[in-house]
Amino acid sequence: MAGVDAVRRVALGLPRTTEHLIRDRVKFRVGRIVYLALSPDETALGFAFPRDERAALVASEPDRFFLPRASDLRFNWVCGHLDRLGDDELRELIVDAWRMVVPKRVYTEWHRSAT
């Protein structure tokens, strides 16, 4: 089971990531682009995700993943219940979300050094 500490550890270990408290929500971003956010009660995690794939993700596991509120559907974003995500899966989701917002070169350099 993943937790807030695991989210922080993974996200802050990624190049260019900074943590911010915005409107009572912990958010992680690269530059000005938010790619990860905890709900105010820290039970759910919103993360960048390809828009054309999110409906399939939510439909495949609706007890674990859900769409953001209607006003946020315009973004490449999906949400998950933090207590229903395993540590390995959490790491993969965070890295994939981060990869969507950093230059390809940054990801390639990080991936090369991480493997």
N, CA, C and O atoms as a MOPAC input file, in Angstrom:
PM7 MOZYME 1SCF
protein

 N      0.84300 1    -1.18000 1     0.00000 1
 C      0.00000 1     0.00000 1     0.00000 1
 C      0.88700 1     1.24200 1     0.00000 1
 O      1.79300 1     1.37500 1     0.82300 1
 N      0.61700 1     2.12400 1    -0.91600 1
 C      1.38700 1     3.35300 1    -1.06700 1
 C      0.88500 1     4.41600 1    -0.10100 1
 O     -0.27600 1     4.40500 1     0.30900 1
 N      1.76600 1     5.32100 1     0.25100 1
 C      1.39400 1     6.40800 1     1.13600 1
 C      2.01100 1     7.71300 1     0.69000 1
 O      2.74200 1     7.77400 1    -0.29800 1
 N      1.70400 1     8.74700 1     1.43400 1
 C      2.18300 1    10.09300 1     1.10900 1
 C      3.71200 1    10.14300 1     1.13400 1
 O      4.32100 1    10.80100 1     0.29000 1
 N      4.33000 1     9.46200 1     2.08100 1
 C      5.79500 1     9.46600 1     2.13900 1
 C      6.40300 1     8.85800 1     0.88200 1
 O      7.41800 1     9.34200 1     0.38000 1
 N      5.78100 1     7.79600 1     0.37600 1
 C      6.27000 1     7.16600 1    -0.85800 1
 C      6.11000 1     8.11000 1    -2.04200 1
 O      6.99000 1     8.18500 1    -2.90000 1
 N      4.99800 1     8.82500 1    -2.09400 1
 C      4.77400 1     9.80100 1    -3.16900 1
 C      5.88300 1    10.84000 1    -3.15200 1
 O      6.48600 1    11.14100 1    -4.18200 1
 N      6.14500 1    11.38500 1    -1.96700 1
 C      7.18100 1    12.41200 1    -1.82400 1
 C      8.55600 1    11.87300 1    -2.21800 1
 O      9.29300 1    12.52600 1    -2.95700 1
 N      8.89400 1    10.70300 1    -1.73400 1
 C     10.20400 1    10.11100 1    -2.00400 1
 C     10.43100 1     9.92400 1    -3.50300 1
 O     11.49200 1    10.26500 1    -4.02500 1
 N      9.42700 1     9.38000 1    -4.18600 1
 C      9.56500 1     9.14400 1    -5.62700 1
 C      9.60100 1    10.46500 1    -6.38600 1
 O     10.50700 1    10.69900 1    -7.18600 1
 N      8.62400 1    11.32400 1    -6.13900 1
 C      8.52200 1    12.58200 1    -6.90100 1
 C      9.74400 1    13.46800 1    -6.70500 1
 O     10.28300 1    13.99900 1    -7.67600 1
 N     10.18100 1    13.63200 1    -5.47300 1
 C     11.31100 1    14.53500 1    -5.22400 1
 C     12.64100 1    13.93400 1    -5.65700 1
 O     13.65700 1    14.62900 1    -5.68700 1
 N     12.64000 1    12.66500 1    -5.98700 1
 C     13.83300 1    12.03500 1    -6.53400 1
 C     13.96600 1    12.22300 1    -8.03400 1
 O     14.96200 1    11.81000 1    -8.62700 1
 N     12.97800 1    12.84000 1    -8.64600 1
 C     12.99700 1    13.06500 1   -10.09400 1
 C     13.52700 1    14.46200 1   -10.40900 1
 O     13.13500 1    15.43400 1    -9.76200 1
 N     14.41000 1    14.56900 1   -11.39100 1
 C     14.99500 1    15.87100 1   -11.73300 1
 C     13.94200 1    16.93800 1   -12.02500 1
 O     12.90500 1    16.68200 1   -12.63600 1
 N     14.25700 1    18.13400 1   -11.56300 1
 C     13.46400 1    19.34500 1   -11.79700 1
 C     12.15300 1    19.39400 1   -11.01900 1
 O     11.40900 1    20.36600 1   -11.15300 1
 N     11.84800 1    18.39500 1   -10.22200 1
 C     10.59600 1    18.38500 1    -9.46700 1
 C     10.71300 1    19.23800 1    -8.21500 1
 O     11.71100 1    19.18200 1    -7.49600 1
 N      9.66900 1    20.03400 1    -7.96500 1
 C      9.57900 1    20.80900 1    -6.73500 1
 C      8.20300 1    20.56300 1    -6.11600 1
 O      7.23000 1    20.27400 1    -6.81200 1
 N      8.15300 1    20.68400 1    -4.80900 1
 C      6.89500 1    20.48000 1    -4.07000 1
 C      6.35300 1    21.83300 1    -3.65000 1
 O      7.10500 1    22.71900 1    -3.24300 1
 N      5.03600 1    21.98300 1    -3.75100 1
 C      4.38900 1    23.24600 1    -3.39200 1
 C      3.07800 1    22.97600 1    -2.67800 1
 O      2.41500 1    21.97400 1    -2.94500 1
 N      2.70700 1    23.85800 1    -1.77900 1
 C      1.39900 1    23.81600 1    -1.13700 1
 C      0.56000 1    24.89700 1    -1.80700 1
 O      0.81900 1    26.09000 1    -1.64700 1
 N     -0.44400 1    24.46400 1    -2.55600 1
 C     -1.29200 1    25.38200 1    -3.31500 1
 C     -2.74100 1    25.10900 1    -2.93300 1
 O     -3.25400 1    24.01200 1    -3.15100 1
 N     -3.39000 1    26.10700 1    -2.36600 1
 C     -4.78200 1    25.96800 1    -1.93100 1
 C     -4.98900 1    24.70400 1    -1.08800 1
 O     -5.88700 1    23.90500 1    -1.35200 1
 N     -4.15700 1    24.54600 1    -0.09300 1
 C     -4.23200 1    23.41900 1     0.85700 1
 C     -4.01700 1    22.05300 1     0.21800 1
 O     -4.42800 1    21.03400 1     0.77500 1
 N     -3.37900 1    22.02700 1    -0.93900 1
 C     -3.06300 1    20.75900 1    -1.60100 1
 C     -1.57800 1    20.70500 1    -1.90900 1
 O     -0.99200 1    21.66500 1    -2.40800 1
 N     -0.98500 1    19.56400 1    -1.60000 1
 C      0.41400 1    19.35000 1    -1.94900 1
 C      0.46600 1    18.99300 1    -3.42700 1
 O     -0.20900 1    18.07100 1    -3.88500 1
 N      1.28800 1    19.74700 1    -4.16600 1
 C      1.42200 1    19.50800 1    -5.60200 1
 C      2.89500 1    19.42300 1    -5.96500 1
 O      3.74700 1    20.06500 1    -5.35000 1
 N      3.16700 1    18.62600 1    -6.96500 1
 C      4.52100 1    18.46500 1    -7.46200 1
 C      4.53400 1    18.94500 1    -8.90000 1
 O      3.64900 1    18.62100 1    -9.69300 1
 N      5.55400 1    19.72200 1    -9.21700 1
 C      5.58500 1    20.27400 1   -10.56400 1
 C      7.00500 1    20.37900 1   -11.07500 1
 O      7.98300 1    20.32600 1   -10.33000 1
 N      7.06600 1    20.53000 1   -12.38600 1
 C      8.30800 1    20.82100 1   -13.09100 1
 C      8.08000 1    22.18800 1   -13.71400 1
 O      7.20500 1    22.35600 1   -14.56300 1
 N      8.87000 1    23.16000 1   -13.28800 1
 C      8.61000 1    24.52100 1   -13.73700 1
 C      7.25200 1    24.95500 1   -13.22500 1
 O      7.00200 1    24.93800 1   -12.02000 1
 N      6.38300 1    25.33900 1   -14.12900 1
 C      5.03200 1    25.76200 1   -13.75700 1
 C      3.98600 1    24.69400 1   -14.00800 1
 O      2.80000 1    24.91100 1   -13.75800 1
 N      4.42200 1    23.53300 1   -14.50400 1
 C      3.47900 1    22.47600 1   -14.87200 1
 C      3.32600 1    21.47000 1   -13.73300 1
 O      4.28200 1    20.79900 1   -13.34500 1
 N      2.11600 1    21.38100 1   -13.21000 1
 C      1.80500 1    20.41300 1   -12.15900 1
 C      1.57000 1    19.05500 1   -12.82000 1
 O      0.79900 1    18.94700 1   -13.77300 1
 N      2.23500 1    18.02900 1   -12.31100 1
 C      2.03100 1    16.68300 1   -12.85500 1
 C      1.53500 1    15.69300 1   -11.81000 1
 O      1.24800 1    14.53900 1   -12.12900 1
 N      1.43300 1    16.14200 1   -10.56600 1
 C      1.04200 1    15.25400 1    -9.48100 1
 C      0.46000 1    16.09400 1    -8.36000 1
 O      1.01800 1    17.13700 1    -8.02100 1
 N     -0.65700 1    15.66000 1    -7.77500 1
 C     -1.26200 1    16.41300 1    -6.68100 1
 C     -1.97600 1    15.46600 1    -5.72200 1
 O     -2.63400 1    14.51400 1    -6.14200 1
 N     -1.83900 1    15.73600 1    -4.45100 1
 C     -2.55700 1    14.98100 1    -3.42900 1
 C     -3.85300 1    15.70400 1    -3.10100 1
 O     -3.91100 1    16.93300 1    -3.13500 1
 N     -4.88100 1    14.94900 1    -2.78700 1
 C     -6.13600 1    15.56300 1    -2.35500 1
 C     -5.88900 1    16.22800 1    -0.99600 1
 O     -4.92300 1    15.88600 1    -0.31400 1
 N     -6.74300 1    17.16900 1    -0.59600 1
 C     -6.53400 1    17.84900 1     0.69000 1
 C     -6.43900 1    16.87700 1     1.88100 1
 O     -5.69800 1    17.13500 1     2.83000 1
 N     -7.17300 1    15.78000 1     1.83200 1
 C     -7.10200 1    14.79800 1     2.92100 1
 C     -6.02900 1    13.73600 1     2.68600 1
 O     -5.87700 1    12.81700 1     3.49100 1
 N     -5.29200 1    13.85900 1     1.59200 1
 C     -4.17400 1    12.97900 1     1.21900 1
 C     -4.57200 1    11.51600 1     1.03700 1
 O     -3.77000 1    10.61600 1     1.28400 1
 N     -5.81500 1    11.27900 1     0.60300 1
 C     -6.26300 1     9.91200 1     0.33000 1
 C     -6.27600 1     9.59600 1    -1.16000 1
 O     -6.32100 1     8.42900 1    -1.55000 1
 N     -6.23800 1    10.62500 1    -1.98600 1
 C     -6.27300 1    10.43200 1    -3.43800 1
 C     -5.10200 1    11.16700 1    -4.07400 1
 O     -4.59800 1    12.16100 1    -3.55200 1
 N     -4.69700 1    10.64600 1    -5.20500 1
 C     -3.57800 1    11.20700 1    -5.94700 1
 C     -4.03000 1    11.49700 1    -7.36200 1
 O     -4.51000 1    10.60200 1    -8.05700 1
 N     -3.88200 1    12.74400 1    -7.79700 1
 C     -4.13500 1    13.10600 1    -9.18300 1
 C     -2.80900 1    13.12800 1    -9.90800 1
 O     -1.80400 1    13.57700 1    -9.35800 1
 N     -2.79900 1    12.64400 1   -11.14200 1
 C     -1.52700 1    12.58600 1   -11.86600 1
 C     -1.75100 1    12.74800 1   -13.35800 1
 O     -2.80200 1    12.39500 1   -13.89300 1
 N     -0.73000 1    13.29300 1   -14.01900 1
 C     -0.77900 1    13.45500 1   -15.46900 1
 C     -0.89100 1    12.07700 1   -16.10600 1
 O     -0.22900 1    11.12500 1   -15.69300 1
 N     -1.74600 1    11.99700 1   -17.12200 1
 C     -2.00300 1    10.71900 1   -17.77700 1
 C     -2.55000 1    11.02000 1   -19.16300 1
 O     -3.32500 1    11.96300 1   -19.32300 1
 N     -2.16800 1    10.24900 1   -20.16000 1
 C     -2.65600 1    10.52800 1   -21.51900 1
 C     -4.18700 1    10.55700 1   -21.58000 1
 O     -4.85500 1     9.60100 1   -21.18400 1
 N     -4.71300 1    11.63900 1   -22.06800 1
 C     -6.16800 1    11.84200 1   -22.11800 1
 C     -6.88900 1    10.73000 1   -22.86900 1
 O     -7.96400 1    10.29200 1   -22.45900 1
 N     -6.29400 1    10.27200 1   -23.97100 1
 C     -6.97800 1     9.24300 1   -24.77800 1
 C     -6.92400 1     7.85400 1   -24.14200 1
 O     -7.54900 1     6.92600 1   -24.65500 1
 N     -6.19800 1     7.69200 1   -23.04700 1
 C     -6.10800 1     6.39000 1   -22.37100 1
 C     -6.80600 1     6.35700 1   -21.01900 1
 O     -6.98000 1     5.28300 1   -20.44200 1
 N     -7.20500 1     7.50600 1   -20.50900 1
 C     -7.71600 1     7.54300 1   -19.14100 1
 C     -9.06000 1     6.84200 1   -18.97000 1
 O     -9.29100 1     6.22000 1   -17.93300 1
 N     -9.94800 1     6.92500 1   -19.95200 1
 C    -11.23800 1     6.24600 1   -19.82800 1
 C    -11.04500 1     4.73700 1   -19.70200 1
 O    -11.75200 1     4.07800 1   -18.94000 1
 N    -10.09700 1     4.19800 1   -20.44200 1
 C     -9.82400 1     2.75500 1   -20.36900 1
 C     -9.26000 1     2.38400 1   -18.99900 1
 O     -9.61600 1     1.34600 1   -18.44300 1
 N     -8.38900 1     3.22300 1   -18.45800 1
 C     -7.83200 1     2.95100 1   -17.13100 1
 C     -8.93000 1     2.94000 1   -16.07600 1
 O     -9.01000 1     2.01700 1   -15.26600 1
 N     -9.76500 1     3.95300 1   -16.08700 1
 C    -10.84400 1     4.05400 1   -15.10100 1
 C    -11.83600 1     2.90200 1   -15.27100 1
 O    -12.28300 1     2.32100 1   -14.28200 1
 N    -12.17900 1     2.57100 1   -16.50900 1
 C    -13.13100 1     1.47500 1   -16.75600 1
 C    -12.55600 1     0.12700 1   -16.33100 1
 O    -13.29700 1    -0.74800 1   -15.88300 1
 N    -11.25300 1    -0.04600 1   -16.46600 1
 C    -10.64400 1    -1.33300 1   -16.13000 1
 C    -10.55900 1    -1.55500 1   -14.62100 1
 O    -10.60200 1    -2.69700 1   -14.16400 1
 N    -10.44000 1    -0.48500 1   -13.84700 1
 C    -10.32600 1    -0.61900 1   -12.39100 1
 C    -11.01100 1     0.55500 1   -11.68600 1
 O    -10.34100 1     1.39100 1   -11.07900 1
 N    -12.34400 1     0.61800 1   -11.76600 1
 C    -13.06100 1     1.76400 1   -11.19900 1
 C    -12.99500 1     1.84900 1    -9.67400 1
 O    -13.29000 1     2.90100 1    -9.10600 1
 N    -12.62100 1     0.78300 1    -9.01500 1
 C    -12.47800 1     0.83400 1    -7.56500 1
 C    -11.14800 1     1.48100 1    -7.14400 1
 O    -10.96600 1     1.83500 1    -5.97900 1
 N    -10.23000 1     1.63000 1    -8.09900 1
 C     -8.92100 1     2.21200 1    -7.79800 1
 C     -8.68800 1     3.54800 1    -8.47100 1
 O     -8.00700 1     4.40800 1    -7.91300 1
 N     -9.24700 1     3.74200 1    -9.67300 1
 C     -8.99800 1     4.96100 1   -10.43900 1
 C    -10.31200 1     5.66300 1   -10.75300 1
 O    -11.35400 1     5.02000 1   -10.88400 1
 N    -10.25500 1     6.99000 1   -10.87300 1
 C    -11.44900 1     7.76400 1   -11.19900 1
 C    -11.04700 1     9.03100 1   -11.94100 1
 O     -9.90500 1     9.48400 1   -11.86600 1
 N    -12.01100 1     9.58600 1   -12.65300 1
 C    -11.77100 1    10.82600 1   -13.39600 1
 C    -11.79400 1    12.01000 1   -12.44400 1
 O    -12.46400 1    11.96300 1   -11.41300 1
 N    -11.07300 1    13.06400 1   -12.77700 1
 C    -11.12600 1    14.26800 1   -11.94400 1
 C    -12.48100 1    14.94300 1   -12.07300 1
 O    -13.30900 1    14.54600 1   -12.89400 1
 N    -12.69600 1    15.95000 1   -11.26800 1
 C    -13.97300 1    16.67700 1   -11.34700 1
 C    -14.15400 1    17.23800 1   -12.76000 1
 O    -13.18500 1    17.40800 1   -13.50000 1
 N    -15.37600 1    17.51600 1   -13.11300 1
 C    -15.72500 1    17.91700 1   -14.48400 1
 C    -14.91300 1    19.11200 1   -14.97500 1
 O    -14.52800 1    19.15400 1   -16.14400 1
 N    -14.64900 1    20.07200 1   -14.11200 1
 C    -13.90400 1    21.26300 1   -14.54400 1
 C    -12.45200 1    20.94500 1   -14.89100 1
 O    -11.79300 1    21.74700 1   -15.55400 1
 N    -11.94200 1    19.79600 1   -14.45800 1
 C    -10.55500 1    19.41600 1   -14.74200 1
 C    -10.42700 1    18.38600 1   -15.85500 1
 O     -9.32200 1    17.92700 1   -16.14500 1
 N    -11.52000 1    18.02100 1   -16.47000 1
 C    -11.46700 1    17.02200 1   -17.54200 1
 C    -10.71200 1    17.52600 1   -18.77400 1
 O    -10.29500 1    16.72700 1   -19.61200 1
 N    -10.53800 1    18.82100 1   -18.88700 1
 C     -9.80500 1    19.36000 1   -20.03900 1
 C     -8.31100 1    19.07200 1   -19.95600 1
 O     -7.60200 1    19.19100 1   -20.95500 1
 N     -7.83200 1    18.69800 1   -18.78600 1
 C     -6.41000 1    18.40200 1   -18.60200 1
 C     -6.13200 1    16.92300 1   -18.81600 1
 O     -7.03600 1    16.09100 1   -18.74400 1
 N     -4.87900 1    16.61000 1   -19.07900 1
 C     -4.43300 1    15.21000 1   -19.16000 1
 C     -4.24000 1    14.73700 1   -17.72100 1
 O     -3.13500 1    14.80800 1   -17.18400 1
 N     -5.31000 1    14.25900 1   -17.10500 1
 C     -5.29400 1    14.00900 1   -15.68200 1
 C     -6.22100 1    12.85500 1   -15.33400 1
 O     -7.28800 1    12.70800 1   -15.93100 1
 N     -5.81800 1    12.04000 1   -14.37100 1
 C     -6.66300 1    10.98900 1   -13.80900 1
 C     -6.32200 1    10.90000 1   -12.33200 1
 O     -5.28100 1    11.40700 1   -11.91200 1
 N     -7.17200 1    10.26800 1   -11.53500 1
 C     -6.95600 1    10.18600 1   -10.09700 1
 C     -7.00100 1     8.73600 1    -9.63600 1
 O     -7.61600 1     7.88300 1   -10.27500 1
 N     -6.34300 1     8.47900 1    -8.52400 1
 C     -6.35100 1     7.14000 1    -7.95300 1
 C     -6.43900 1     7.21200 1    -6.44200 1
 O     -5.97000 1     8.16800 1    -5.82500 1
 N     -7.04900 1     6.18300 1    -5.84700 1
 C     -7.11900 1     6.07500 1    -4.39300 1
 C     -5.75400 1     5.59600 1    -3.90700 1
 O     -5.32500 1     4.49100 1    -4.23900 1
 N     -5.08700 1     6.41400 1    -3.13500 1
 C     -3.71600 1     6.14900 1    -2.73200 1
 C     -3.56700 1     4.82600 1    -1.97800 1
 O     -2.58200 1     4.11300 1    -2.16700 1
 N     -4.53400 1     4.50000 1    -1.13300 1
 C     -4.42400 1     3.27000 1    -0.33800 1
 C     -4.65300 1     1.99700 1    -1.15600 1
 O     -4.50400 1     0.89100 1    -0.63700 1
 N     -5.00400 1     2.14800 1    -2.40200 1
 C     -5.24500 1     0.97800 1    -3.26500 1
 C     -4.15200 1     0.79500 1    -4.31700 1
 O     -4.27400 1    -0.04300 1    -5.21000 1
 N     -3.09600 1     1.57900 1    -4.20400 1
 C     -1.98200 1     1.48900 1    -5.14600 1
 C     -0.78100 1     0.86700 1    -4.44300 1
 O     -0.44400 1     1.24700 1    -3.32200 1
 N     -0.15000 1    -0.07200 1    -5.09600 1
 C      1.07100 1    -0.65700 1    -4.56500 1
 C      2.25800 1     0.25100 1    -4.80100 1
 O      2.20000 1     1.14800 1    -5.64200 1
 N      3.32700 1     0.02800 1    -4.07100 1
 C      4.50700 1     0.88600 1    -4.18600 1
 C      5.10600 1     0.88200 1    -5.59200 1
 O      5.45800 1     1.93900 1    -6.11600 1
 N      5.22500 1    -0.29600 1    -6.20600 1
 C      5.79000 1    -0.36500 1    -7.56500 1
 C      4.89300 1     0.34200 1    -8.57500 1
 O      5.37000 1     1.06600 1    -9.44900 1
 N      3.59400 1     0.12000 1    -8.44200 1
 C      2.64600 1     0.77200 1    -9.35100 1
 C      2.67400 1     2.28300 1    -9.15300 1
 O      2.63300 1     3.04100 1   -10.12200 1
 N      2.74300 1     2.71600 1    -7.90700 1
 C      2.80700 1     4.14800 1    -7.61600 1
 C      4.02600 1     4.76700 1    -8.28100 1
 O      3.92900 1     5.81500 1    -8.91900 1
 N      5.16100 1     4.12400 1    -8.13200 1
 C      6.39200 1     4.63000 1    -8.74300 1
 C      6.22900 1     4.75000 1   -10.25700 1
 O      6.62400 1     5.75700 1   -10.84300 1
 N      5.65900 1     3.74300 1   -10.88400 1
 C      5.46700 1     3.76900 1   -12.33700 1
 C      4.54300 1     4.90600 1   -12.75700 1
 O      4.82800 1     5.60600 1   -13.72900 1
 N      3.44000 1     5.09800 1   -12.03600 1
 C      2.49800 1     6.17200 1   -12.36400 1
 C      3.15800 1     7.54800 1   -12.22300 1
 O      2.96900 1     8.42100 1   -13.06900 1
 N      3.93000 1     7.73300 1   -11.15400 1
 C      4.58800 1     9.02000 1   -10.92700 1
 C      5.63800 1     9.29000 1   -12.00100 1
 O      5.69600 1    10.38900 1   -12.55200 1
 N      6.46300 1     8.29500 1   -12.29800 1
 C      7.49600 1     8.48500 1   -13.32300 1
 C      6.85800 1     8.76300 1   -14.68100 1
 O      7.32400 1     9.63500 1   -15.41600 1
 N      5.80100 1     8.03500 1   -15.02000 1
 C      5.12800 1     8.27600 1   -16.30300 1
 C      4.51700 1     9.68100 1   -16.36400 1
 O      4.56500 1    10.33400 1   -17.40700 1
 N      3.94400 1    10.14300 1   -15.25200 1
 C      3.36800 1    11.49300 1   -15.20700 1
 C      4.46400 1    12.53800 1   -15.37300 1
 O      4.30700 1    13.50100 1   -16.12400 1
 N      5.57300 1    12.34100 1   -14.66600 1
 C      6.71300 1    13.25400 1   -14.76000 1
 C      7.27000 1    13.28400 1   -16.17800 1
 O      7.62900 1    14.33700 1   -16.70500 1
 N      7.33100 1    12.11000 1   -16.77300 1
 C      7.87700 1    12.00100 1   -18.13800 1
 C      7.06100 1    12.82200 1   -19.13300 1
 O      7.59900 1    13.28900 1   -20.13700 1
 N      5.77100 1    13.00300 1   -18.86500 1
 C      4.91700 1    13.79100 1   -19.76000 1
 C      5.27100 1    15.27600 1   -19.74600 1
 O      4.92400 1    15.99600 1   -20.68300 1
 N      5.95900 1    15.75100 1   -18.69900 1
 C      6.17200 1    17.19700 1   -18.57100 1
 C      7.63500 1    17.63300 1   -18.66000 1
 O      7.92200 1    18.83000 1   -18.66400 1
 N      8.55100 1    16.68600 1   -18.72900 1
 C      9.96000 1    17.07700 1   -18.86500 1
 C     10.42100 1    16.87000 1   -20.30300 1
 O      9.84600 1    16.06200 1   -21.03200 1
 N     11.45600 1    17.59900 1   -20.71100 1
 C     12.01700 1    17.36600 1   -22.04400 1
 C     12.51500 1    15.92300 1   -22.16800 1
 O     12.96200 1    15.32200 1   -21.19100 1
 N     12.43300 1    15.39800 1   -23.34700 1
 C     12.84200 1    14.01500 1   -23.60000 1
 C     14.27600 1    13.77100 1   -23.13300 1
 O     14.58100 1    12.71500 1   -22.57800 1
 N     15.13500 1    14.72900 1   -23.35500 1
 C     16.53500 1    14.61300 1   -22.96200 1
 C     16.67400 1    14.40600 1   -21.45000 1
 O     17.49800 1    13.60300 1   -21.01200 1
 N     15.88400 1    15.11500 1   -20.65900 1
 C     15.94200 1    14.99700 1   -19.20000 1
 C     15.53300 1    13.59100 1   -18.77700 1
 O     16.18500 1    12.96700 1   -17.94000 1
 N     14.44400 1    13.10400 1   -19.36700 1
 C     14.01700 1    11.74000 1   -19.04600 1
 C     15.08000 1    10.72700 1   -19.45100 1
 O     15.39600 1     9.82100 1   -18.67900 1
 N     15.63000 1    10.86700 1   -20.64100 1
 C     16.63500 1     9.91400 1   -21.13600 1
 C     17.85200 1     9.87000 1   -20.22100 1
 O     18.33800 1     8.78900 1   -19.88600 1
 N     18.34600 1    11.03200 1   -19.81600 1
 C     19.50100 1    11.09300 1   -18.91200 1
 C     19.17700 1    10.45100 1   -17.56800 1
 O     19.98700 1     9.69800 1   -17.02700 1
 N     17.99400 1    10.74700 1   -17.02600 1
 C     17.59600 1    10.16600 1   -15.74400 1
 C     17.45400 1     8.65100 1   -15.86200 1
 O     17.92900 1     7.90700 1   -15.00400 1
 N     16.80200 1     8.20300 1   -16.92500 1
 C     16.56800 1     6.77400 1   -17.11500 1
 C     17.90000 1     6.02600 1   -17.25400 1
 O     18.07300 1     4.94000 1   -16.70000 1
 N     18.82000 1     6.61200 1   -17.98700 1
 C     20.13600 1     5.99500 1   -18.15700 1
 C     20.85100 1     5.83600 1   -16.82300 1
 O     21.47800 1     4.80700 1   -16.56900 1
 N     20.75800 1     6.84500 1   -15.97700 1
 C     21.45100 1     6.79300 1   -14.68400 1
 C     20.70400 1     5.93800 1   -13.65300 1
 O     21.30800 1     5.44000 1   -12.70300 1
 N     19.40000 1     5.77000 1   -13.84000 1
 C     18.59400 1     4.99100 1   -12.88700 1
 C     18.66200 1     3.48800 1   -13.14500 1
 O     18.33100 1     2.69000 1   -12.26800 1
 N     19.08500 1     3.10600 1   -14.33000 1
 C     19.14100 1     1.66100 1   -14.64400 1
 C     20.54100 1     1.11400 1   -14.59400 1
 O     20.74800 1    -0.07500 1   -14.83300 1

